[in-house]
Each structure stands twice: as C-alpha cells, then as structure tokens.
Amino acid sequence: MPEPLTAHAPSYYAATAIPTPDRPPLAGDHSADVCIIGGGFTGLNTALELAERGRSVIVLEARRIGWGASGRNGGQLIRGLGHDLGQFTRYVGDAGVQQLQRAGVEAVDIVRQRIARHGIACDLRWGYCDLANRPAHYEGFKAELEHLQRLGYEHQVQLVPPAQMASVVGSARYVGGLVDMGSGHLHPLKLAQAEAQLAEALGARLFEASVVTAIEPGAQATVRTAHGSVRANQVVLGCNAYLGDLVPALAGKVLPAGSYIIATEPLGDTLARELIPRNMALCDQRVALDYYRLSADNRLLFGGACHYSGRDPSDIAAYMRPKMLKVFPQLAEVRIDYQWGGMIGISANRFPQLGRVPGHSNLYYAQGYSGHGLNVTHLAARVLAQAICAEDEGALEVFAKVPHRTFPGGQRLRSPLLALGMLWYRIKEQLRGG
C-alpha cells in the first residue's frame, strides 16, 4: 500500500523525531494579516518572525510541516549564501556584496540564537570542514581563510594541510581542508517541529494537507484551497522546489533537483571516531558533491548525487552505497538502515531569490537556496518580516537587485537540458582529476 501523501519521507529524521499530531486542513473562510504558503523553514520562520511582531499569521502546508527539504536535508548548518558573491558587484556594488557576505554569517547566528533561546533539542553540534579534492581547491581555501579574517569572522577557522587530514576525516580521498567551528550540523526535522510549535504558541495558525489552488491578487489577496480560503494583506510564497506553476512569474526561476541520503546502522564510538574524529559535518568540492556527518547515535549520514533529470534512482541505497565506499571503504560490511531523497531548489546563479512578485507589492517570495537552505531560510524569514512590518526594506532591496534567469527549455525540457549540461561539467572535472 502506498504511503499517504502527508507521510514524511522514510528517513532517519522521521524515525527519530518526536511524533506530532496532524494539524487540520484549511476549511471555511479565514482572514489574517499575512498568509504564508509552505510549511518548511521559510514559512515557519517567517510565521515566527511575524508573530513575534504582533502580526496574525496563517500557514498553509500542502503535506505535513517539514515534509519537503526542510525535514529531510543533510542537516549541515554552514555559513554563507552561495559561491562567489563578488560576481554580483555590478548589481549591488561593493557595499552590497559586503552586506551579503555579512548576511551569510548572520544566517547561522539566527539559528544559533533561536536554538539557545528556546532550548531546542535538535542534536546540534558545532564544527564543519570543507574538503579539497584537488590542490586547486586547497589554494582556494587559503583565499577563503584570508577573506574571513578580513570580514572579522569571530569563530575559529583553520587550514588542514594534507599531512593532517586524518585529524578530521578517516579517508585518503582528500588533499586538504578548511575547518570552520562557526558552522555545524543538526537534526533538521526536530528543528522544524520546534519552530512550528513556537510559532503556534505566539498565535500563528498552521494548517496541513492544504494544497493552494489559486492566489487572487488585490489590495487584500485571497488564497484558495480545495475547502477554504484566506484573505490577507500580504502573502508569502515559501514553496521553493515545490512551487510548481502556482505563480507564473516565478515559474522556471527555480529548478527542482533531487538529492539523496543514506544512513548506516549505528557504528559505535570507535568506528565513528575513525571516520570523523571531531564529529564535524563535511563536504567536498566536486560538482556532484558528497556531504556527510554522524548522527547523534553514531550513524553515518551520507548524501549527495544531485540529480537534475527529474528521475529518482529506483534504489537509493544501491545508488549511494558505492559513493560512500569510495570515501570510506572500511564500511563495506556495514548495513544501510535508511535511504531517502527529496527536492532542493536550484537557481541558475546559485544565489537565493528574495523579493516581491512583479506587479504585486504585497506578494513576497523566498526560494532557490541551492543547497544552503538550512541557514538562508532563517535569514530570508527575518528579511521578509522586516520588510512586511516596514522596519527595514534595505536587505530585501539588495537581494531583489540580483537578477535571476529563467531556466531554458520549458517545463518538459528544462530538467533534461540541465542534466546534460551538468554531465559535461562532471566530465571536465574528471579529466582534471577531481
């Protein structure tokens, strides 16, 4: 029997999170200051930020709270908004780039402070390491370290030379690393569930199994589902990879891409520390990157293999296990207990998209996090809330100045065309020895 549409992915996170009761679907006609579409990190934190400011909020989630990428991602909480922010200087100027660089640090701080303030139990551990696959990557880490020092980054950051890589990872695959103790890893579904409860405690109303069928714009917009409606002064779109064609102006700006994770059986302290001695999150630098970490019960959570084809592997464990064994051949006899995948939202320039829908000053959106969603969603929520409450529109204006291309090919050809393009980049990478 197939799982119900509202069931969470069969992940390690779903198996170890505290069960929460289903929230009702929207029924009847309602009103609120703000209606938020999407019950992931973007929607939940926007609801929380707005409720803290005294706004009435309704959140509409098509499945369950945290059902999408927010509840099934790699759990890596890493500073930054994306790669090479300097490329946007011509749009936002030097001051704007510096503001975005600081925002990438602030994004992690928002999560850090929220967890500490509310005592959220989500298996948070500090420590992250970028892994160099080639000497050129390691040289890039040196430049990144200098940049962070100039930025005044307050957390410990250090280069790990090739001879010392065993201190961070039990693999001979890498030629250097960059450790950042201001980034880390956590249990994303536990965090999403806690943030939902915090928003509700402040008066936000959350509805699950409530697929939005239409948005009727106006000075007061109306958001419709199969069995109800919400009239609101502002609407926030926090759907990311699951937006579909709900808002034509945004269609094609974000490409849904599949990412996949396996979780081993518990490894025990000895083997776990052999693999990742300092219990950090780790990620390499390849196009089809590997990212991995230990869970609270010493399982290896190994992810990556971003798919742009629109087709998931028929057997995720069989697909991901060989990738894991290239990094950790010592796990050849270890059992895989969980396997799952999900969609992340990729933007063409790998930079998050925040702004207002053209022609609709009260219709806001945040999407296209391109693998940095765990931290950037929290920043986006604050930026949107500050703009909606007329506290500060400057940050939103900086984000909105960065243009975003529509992926070519239309709805049917967009994913296959990008898959071919990414294959070409992977071939080039292999020829360089990546």
Buried (B, 14 or more C-beta within 10 A) or exposed (E): EEEEEBEBBEBBBBEBBEEBEEBEBBEEEBBBBBBBBBBBBBBBBBBBBBBBBEBBBBBBBBBBBBBBBBBBBBBBBBBBBBEEBEBBEEEBEEEBBEBBBEBBBBBBBBBBEBBEEEEBBBBBBBBBBBBBBBEEBBEBBEEBBEEBEEEEBEBEBEBBEEEEBEEBBBBEBBBBBBBBBBBBBBBBBBBBBBBBBBBBEBEBBBBBBBBBEEBEBEEEBBBBBEEBBBBBBBBBBBBBBBBBEBBEEBBBBBBBBBBBBBBBBBBEEEBBBBBBEBBBBBBBBBBBBBBBBBBBEBBBBBBBBBBBBBEBBEEBBEBBBEBBBEBBEEBEEBEBBBBBBBBBBBBBBBBBBBBBBEEBEBBBBBBBBBBBBBBBBBBBBBBBBBBBBEEEEEBBBBBBBBEBEBBEBEEEEBBBBBBEEBBEEBEEBEEEEB
